[in-house]
Amino acid sequence: MKMRLSLFALLALAGCTVGPNYSEPKPPTPAVFAEADGPQTTPDLQGWWQAYHDPELERLIAMGLADNPDLKSAAARIREARAQVKVARSAYFPQVNASAGSNYERFSKNAGLSSLASLLGGGSGGSSSGGGSSGTPGGIALPGDSITVYSAGFDASWELDLFGGTRRSVEGARARAEAAVWNARDAQLSLIAEIVDSYLQLRTLQAREQVAREEVERQEKRLAILDHTAQSGLTPQGDFIRQRAQLAQAQAAVAPIVAEGKAQMHGLGTLVGRTPDMLIAELATVPPPLPAPPVVPAGLPSDLLRRRPDVRMAERQLAAATADVGVAVADLYPRFTLTGASQLISTALGNLFTGDSLQLTGAAQAMFPILDWGKRKGQVAQRKAQADEAYYTYQKTVLTALRDVEDALIRIRSEQDRNRALQGGLADASRATQVVEARYASGLVDYGAVLDARASDITAHDALIQSDGALRRDTLALTKALGGGWEGLPLPEAAPRL
């Protein structure tokens, strides 16, 4: 009766899938972004970098998407994860192997059976060849004889997936393959954002370099005037010396801007898969000024979680970790394995492929875990802890995504306010310069007053250029935080090297 109950319980468990069933988490998200202004419409982010209308920028992005080493690594990880799915799925089916062989053996003349062979009438000095034997009939070799055995056949083994360990393993492998795809999408967007960011910084630095050189030119003109008046005794020599020091400061301010611009060129070369010096010549040519940054609506926080590749990747990693728990739980249950072999065995090649040479073997094996001193239960606890870790990583990724958007929104709004103030300051400085230039044209002031007025104009212009650059970078940060743009891109590809 007890045996029948045990068998019934075993059959009831057979075919089930142990371990927790995965369900996608629903993290709490705010209804709207706190720092967003106006209606929060869904942003259209596909090809967002084209809004700058810069062919050079678009060409750099195309080069990066084709040749960046990080994207090629991401493509290799996708291939690796998809291959692992095939490995996991193979456990569903019997493992079949073909074998063929030949075995030769010569028996010692001094074997203990030599006297028995003599009694049976067998000789002790002969040898067999061609798969036969001498000394006794029926293919039995006697001491001093030899025998060759030929074999060919198949063997198969199959572990029954009664408790779903293989199913959970395949589930986890598929989730990891999907996570690898989202990792590649995240790498694509990160690369595009890095290229755009470096390019925007380069163009801002080039604009600032022009303004800095204008300041050097102004200081040189001012120094020439003071030199003339000092020699004429109209101004103290100390004024000339102080002006020369200011000129040196203006000249020194150019070098760091030039160096940082070259560093951005080197970085862009590396990002697009080229050596650092490859793009210097073409990027040194200053194009027309960039347009104002595009207006990017934030959309809804709930949409953000479906759009951000890093959030999607973290969710897939959580699914894989949950499936790993099921694999560990399945190890707590018995394992059932079926094995079989079909062989043709003969001492002569001539009759190897006949029905009389057929040899069949079949076996069924069951392994019941009894005592492992807590090893399997420890593995289950380990997998559960890893699943908890994956959940909290997912939770942190969601919170980080929401924060990225809120931070970018407040920086854009603050920089817009600052930019408007700087535009007003530049307009006032320009008008003041025009007034002084008009007075100079009327002979009311000397040219030194004009140069002094232009100093404020140049300073205000440089501050506005920096603010424009910061506003573009803040808009870029928002676009990257929203996680869009991958929809129209093919997955990274890299040809296998081996």
C-alpha positions in Angstrom: 0.0 0.0 0.0 2.8 2.4 0.9 4.6 1.6 -2.3 1.4 2.4 -4.3 1.1 5.7 -2.6 4.7 6.6 -3.3 4.3 5.7 -6.9 1.1 7.7 -7.1 2.9 10.7 -5.6 5.8 10.3 -8.0 3.4 10.2 -11.0 1.6 13.3 -9.7 4.9 15.2 -9.6 6.0 13.9 -13.0 5.7 16.5 -15.7 5.5 19.5 -13.3 7.8 22.5 -13.3 9.1 23.2 -9.9 10.4 26.6 -8.7 8.7 30.0 -8.8 6.8 31.1 -11.9 8.1 34.5 -13.1 5.8 37.5 -13.4 7.1 40.9 -14.5 7.3 43.3 -11.6 5.2 46.5 -11.6 7.3 49.1 -9.8 5.4 52.1 -8.6 6.0 55.2 -10.8 4.7 58.7 -10.5 1.8 59.8 -12.8 3.9 62.6 -14.3 7.4 64.0 -14.1 7.6 66.7 -11.4 10.0 68.9 -13.3 8.2 68.8 -16.6 6.5 71.9 -18.0 3.4 71.9 -20.2 1.6 68.8 -21.6 3.6 65.7 -21.4 3.2 64.3 -24.8 4.9 61.1 -26.0 8.3 62.1 -27.5 9.2 60.9 -31.0 12.9 59.9 -30.4 13.6 57.9 -33.5 16.7 59.4 -35.2 16.7 62.3 -32.7 20.3 63.2 -33.6 19.1 64.3 -37.1 17.4 67.3 -35.5 20.8 69.0 -35.4 20.9 69.0 -39.2 24.6 68.4 -39.2 25.8 66.0 -42.0 29.2 65.6 -40.2 27.6 64.5 -37.0 25.4 62.0 -38.8 28.4 60.6 -40.6 30.3 60.1 -37.4 27.3 58.3 -35.9 27.0 56.0 -38.9 30.8 55.2 -38.6 30.4 54.5 -34.9 27.5 52.2 -35.3 29.4 50.2 -37.9 32.9 50.0 -36.4 32.8 50.8 -32.6 34.5 47.9 -30.7 32.0 48.1 -27.8 29.1 47.4 -30.2 31.0 44.5 -31.7 31.5 43.1 -28.2 27.8 43.4 -27.6 27.1 41.6 -30.8 29.4 38.8 -29.7 27.6 38.6 -26.3 24.3 38.2 -28.3 25.8 35.3 -30.2 27.1 33.7 -27.0 23.7 34.0 -25.3 21.8 32.5 -28.2 24.3 29.6 -28.4 23.6 29.0 -24.7 19.9 28.6 -25.5 20.8 25.9 -28.0 22.9 24.2 -25.3 20.1 24.3 -22.8 17.5 23.0 -25.3 19.7 20.0 -26.2 18.9 18.5 -22.8 15.3 17.9 -23.9 16.4 15.2 -26.3 18.3 11.9 -26.1 22.1 12.2 -26.6 23.0 9.7 -29.3 26.6 8.7 -30.3 27.9 6.5 -33.0 30.9 4.3 -32.4 33.1 1.9 -34.4 36.2 0.1 -33.4 38.5 -2.8 -33.7 40.1 -4.6 -30.8 43.1 -7.0 -31.1 44.4 -9.2 -28.2 47.0 -11.9 -28.0 46.9 -14.2 -25.0 49.9 -15.3 -23.1 51.2 -18.8 -23.7 52.0 -19.1 -20.0 48.5 -18.4 -18.9 47.1 -20.7 -16.3 44.6 -22.3 -18.7 47.3 -23.9 -20.9 47.0 -27.2 -19.2 43.2 -27.1 -19.5 43.5 -26.3 -23.2 45.7 -29.4 -23.7 43.1 -31.6 -22.0 40.5 -30.2 -24.3 42.7 -30.9 -27.3 43.6 -27.3 -28.1 47.1 -26.3 -29.2 49.1 -23.6 -27.5 51.3 -22.3 -30.2 49.0 -21.1 -33.0 47.7 -17.6 -33.7 44.7 -16.2 -35.5 44.5 -13.6 -38.2 41.8 -11.7 -40.1 39.5 -11.7 -37.1 39.6 -15.5 -36.5 41.4 -17.6 -33.9 43.4 -20.8 -33.8 43.5 -23.6 -31.3 39.7 -24.0 -30.7 36.7 -23.7 -32.8 34.0 -21.1 -32.3 36.3 -18.0 -32.2 37.6 -18.8 -28.7 41.3 -18.0 -28.4 43.5 -20.2 -26.3 46.8 -19.3 -24.6 49.3 -18.3 -27.2 46.5 -17.4 -29.7 45.1 -14.0 -30.7 41.7 -12.7 -31.5 40.4 -9.5 -33.2 36.9 -8.2 -32.5 35.1 -5.6 -34.7 32.3 -3.5 -33.5 30.0 -0.7 -34.8 26.8 0.7 -33.3 25.0 3.5 -31.5 24.4 4.4 -27.9 21.9 6.8 -26.5 21.1 8.3 -23.1 18.2 10.4 -22.0 17.5 12.1 -18.7 13.8 12.6 -18.3 12.8 16.2 -17.4 10.1 15.1 -14.9 10.4 18.1 -12.6 11.2 20.9 -15.1 14.9 21.5 -14.4 15.6 21.6 -18.2 12.6 23.7 -18.8 13.7 26.3 -16.3 17.3 26.1 -17.7 15.9 27.0 -21.2 13.7 29.7 -19.7 16.7 31.3 -18.0 18.9 31.0 -21.2 16.2 32.7 -23.3 15.9 35.5 -20.8 19.6 36.0 -20.8 19.6 36.1 -24.6 16.9 38.8 -24.5 19.0 40.7 -21.9 22.0 40.6 -24.2 19.9 42.2 -27.0 18.8 45.0 -24.6 22.4 45.4 -23.5 23.3 45.9 -27.2 20.5 48.4 -27.6 21.8 50.3 -24.5 25.3 50.2 -25.9 24.1 51.7 -29.2 22.3 54.6 -27.5 25.2 55.2 -25.1 27.6 55.3 -28.1 25.4 57.8 -30.0 25.0 60.0 -27.0 28.8 60.0 -26.4 29.5 60.9 -30.1 26.9 63.7 -30.0 28.2 64.9 -26.6 31.8 65.0 -27.8 30.8 66.7 -31.0 28.8 69.4 -29.2 31.6 70.0 -26.9 34.0 70.3 -29.8 31.9 72.8 -31.6 31.4 74.9 -28.4 35.2 74.9 -27.8 35.8 76.0 -31.4 33.3 78.9 -31.0 35.0 79.9 -27.7 38.4 79.7 -29.4 37.3 82.2 -32.0 36.0 84.6 -29.2 39.3 84.1 -27.2 41.3 85.0 -30.3 39.2 88.1 -30.7 40.0 89.0 -27.2 43.7 88.5 -27.9 43.4 90.8 -30.9 41.6 93.4 -28.8 44.3 93.3 -26.2 47.0 93.6 -28.8 45.4 96.7 -30.2 45.0 98.1 -26.8 48.7 97.4 -26.1 49.7 99.2 -29.3 47.8 102.3 -28.3 49.3 102.4 -24.8 52.7 101.8 -26.2 52.3 104.8 -28.5 50.9 107.1 -25.7 53.5 105.9 -23.2 56.3 106.8 -25.6 54.7 110.2 -26.1 54.5 110.6 -22.3 50.7 110.8 -22.4 50.2 107.7 -20.2 52.4 106.2 -17.4 54.7 103.4 -18.3 53.0 101.3 -15.7 49.7 101.3 -17.7 51.6 99.8 -20.6 53.2 97.1 -18.5 49.8 96.2 -17.0 48.3 96.0 -20.5 51.1 93.7 -21.6 50.3 91.4 -18.6 46.6 91.3 -19.6 47.6 90.4 -23.2 49.7 87.5 -21.9 46.7 86.3 -19.9 44.4 86.5 -22.9 47.0 84.6 -25.0 47.4 81.9 -22.3 43.6 81.4 -22.2 43.6 80.2 -25.8 45.9 77.2 -25.3 43.6 75.2 -22.9 40.6 75.6 -25.2 42.7 74.4 -28.2 44.0 71.4 -26.2 40.5 70.4 -25.0 39.2 70.7 -28.6 42.0 68.4 -29.8 41.1 65.9 -27.0 37.5 65.8 -28.2 38.7 65.1 -31.7 40.8 62.2 -30.4 37.9 60.9 -28.4 35.6 61.0 -31.5 38.1 59.1 -33.5 38.2 56.4 -30.9 34.4 56.2 -30.6 34.0 55.6 -34.3 36.6 52.9 -34.3 39.5 54.9 -35.8 42.9 55.9 -34.4 42.8 59.2 -32.4 44.5 61.1 -35.2 42.3 60.1 -38.1 39.6 62.8 -37.7 41.7 65.8 -36.8 41.9 67.3 -40.3 38.2 67.1 -41.1 37.0 68.2 -37.7 39.4 71.2 -37.6 37.2 73.0 -40.2 34.6 75.0 -38.2 31.1 74.5 -39.7 28.3 77.0 -39.5 26.9 77.5 -35.9 24.7 74.8 -34.6 20.9 75.4 -34.5 19.1 75.8 -31.2 18.6 72.5 -29.3 15.3 70.8 -30.1 12.4 70.8 -27.7 12.0 67.3 -26.3 8.9 66.4 -24.3 9.4 64.1 -21.4 6.3 61.9 -21.9 5.0 59.7 -19.1 7.1 57.8 -16.5 5.2 54.6 -17.3 6.3 54.8 -20.9 9.9 55.4 -19.8 10.2 51.9 -18.3 9.2 50.3 -21.6 11.5 52.4 -23.6 14.8 52.4 -21.6 17.0 49.5 -22.7 18.8 49.3 -19.4 15.5 48.9 -17.5 14.4 46.2 -20.0 17.8 44.4 -19.6 17.5 44.5 -15.8 14.0 43.0 -16.0 15.3 40.1 -18.3 18.1 39.4 -15.9 15.6 39.2 -13.1 13.6 36.7 -15.2 16.7 34.6 -15.7 17.6 34.6 -12.0 14.1 33.5 -11.2 14.4 30.6 -13.6 17.7 29.6 -12.0 15.8 29.1 -8.7 13.7 26.4 -10.5 16.8 24.7 -11.8 18.2 24.4 -8.3 14.9 23.2 -6.9 14.7 20.5 -9.5 18.0 19.1 -8.1 16.1 18.3 -4.9 14.0 15.6 -6.7 15.0 12.2 -8.2 16.6 11.9 -11.6 15.6 9.3 -14.1 17.9 8.3 -16.9 17.3 5.9 -19.8 20.3 4.4 -21.7 20.5 2.0 -24.6 23.0 0.7 -27.0 22.7 -1.1 -30.3 25.9 -2.7 -31.6 27.2 -5.1 -34.2 30.0 -7.2 -32.8 31.9 -9.9 -34.6 35.4 -11.4 -34.9 35.2 -11.2 -38.7 34.5 -8.3 -40.9 32.7 -10.6 -43.4 29.8 -11.3 -41.1 29.8 -8.0 -39.0 26.8 -6.6 -40.8 24.5 -9.6 -40.2 21.7 -10.2 -37.8 23.7 -12.7 -35.8 26.2 -9.9 -34.9 23.5 -7.7 -33.3 23.8 -6.9 -29.6 21.3 -4.8 -27.7 21.6 -3.3 -24.3 19.0 -1.2 -22.4 19.0 0.2 -18.9 17.0 2.5 -16.7 18.5 4.3 -13.7 17.0 6.4 -11.0 19.0 8.5 -8.6 17.4 9.6 -5.3 19.1 12.3 -3.3 19.4 11.1 0.3 22.2 12.8 2.1 24.3 15.7 0.8 24.8 17.6 4.1 22.7 20.6 2.9 24.4 21.1 -0.5 21.3 21.2 -2.7 19.3 23.2 -0.2 22.2 25.6 0.0 22.2 26.0 -3.7 18.5 26.8 -3.7 19.0 29.4 -1.0 21.9 30.8 -3.1 19.8 31.1 -6.2 16.9 32.7 -4.3 19.4 35.3 -2.9 20.7 36.0 -6.4 17.1 36.5 -7.6 16.5 38.9 -4.8 19.7 40.8 -5.8 18.5 40.9 -9.4 15.1 42.3 -8.2 16.8 45.1 -6.2 19.1 45.9 -9.1 16.0 46.2 -11.3 14.4 48.4 -8.7 17.5 50.7 -8.6 17.6 50.8 -12.4 14.0 52.1 -12.5 14.7 54.7 -9.8 17.9 55.8 -11.6 16.0 56.1 -14.9 13.3 58.3 -13.3 16.0 60.5 -11.6 17.9 60.9 -14.9 14.8 62.4 -16.5 14.0 64.7 -13.5 17.6 65.9 -13.3 17.8 66.7 -17.0 14.4 68.5 -16.9 15.4 70.8 -14.1 18.8 71.5 -15.6 17.2 72.4 -18.9 14.8 74.8 -17.3 17.5 76.4 -15.2 19.9 76.8 -18.1 17.1 78.3 -20.2 16.6 81.0 -17.6 20.3 81.6 -17.4 20.5 81.7 -21.2 17.8 84.3 -21.5 19.6 86.5 -19.0 22.9 86.1 -20.9 21.2 87.0 -24.2 19.9 90.2 -22.6 23.3 91.0 -21.2 24.9 90.4 -24.6 22.3 92.6 -26.3 23.1 95.4 -23.8 26.8 95.0 -24.2 26.5 95.1 -28.0 24.4 98.3 -27.8 26.9 99.9 -25.4 29.7 99.1 -27.8 27.7 100.7 -30.7 27.2 103.8 -28.6 30.9 104.1 -27.9 31.8 103.4 -31.5 29.5 106.2 -32.6 31.1 108.6 -30.1 34.5 107.6 -31.4 33.4 108.3 -34.9 32.3 111.8 -33.8 35.7 112.3 -32.2 34.3 112.5 -28.6 36.4 109.5 -27.3 39.6 107.8 -28.3 39.9 104.3 -29.7 40.8 102.9 -26.3 37.3 103.5 -25.1 36.0 101.4 -28.0 38.3 98.6 -27.1 37.2 98.8 -23.5 33.6 98.6 -24.6 34.3 95.6 -26.7 35.8 93.8 -23.7 32.3 93.5 -22.1 30.8 92.4 -25.5 33.4 89.7 -25.9 33.0 88.5 -22.3 29.2 88.3 -22.6 29.5 86.5 -26.0 31.8 83.9 -24.4 29.4 83.3 -21.5 26.5 82.9 -23.9 28.4 80.4 -26.1 29.1 78.3 -23.0 25.4 78.5 -22.0 24.3 77.5 -25.4 26.7 74.5 -25.2 25.4 73.6 -21.7 21.8 73.8 -23.0 22.5 71.5 -25.9 24.2 69.0 -23.6 21.4 69.1 -21.1 18.9 68.4 -23.9 21.1 65.6 -25.0 21.1 64.2 -21.4 17.3 64.3 -21.4 17.1 62.5 -24.8 19.5 59.8 -23.5 17.6 59.5 -20.2 14.3 58.9 -22.1 16.0 56.0 -23.8 14.6 56.3 -27.3 16.1 56.1 -30.7 17.0 52.4 -30.9 13.7 51.5 -32.6 15.0 52.3 -36.1 18.5 50.8 -35.7 19.5 47.3 -36.7 21.2 45.2 -34.0 25.0 45.4 -33.9 26.7 42.8 -36.0 30.3 41.4 -35.8 31.6 38.6 -38.0 33.0 35.7 -35.9 36.8 35.8 -35.8 37.3 32.1 -35.3 
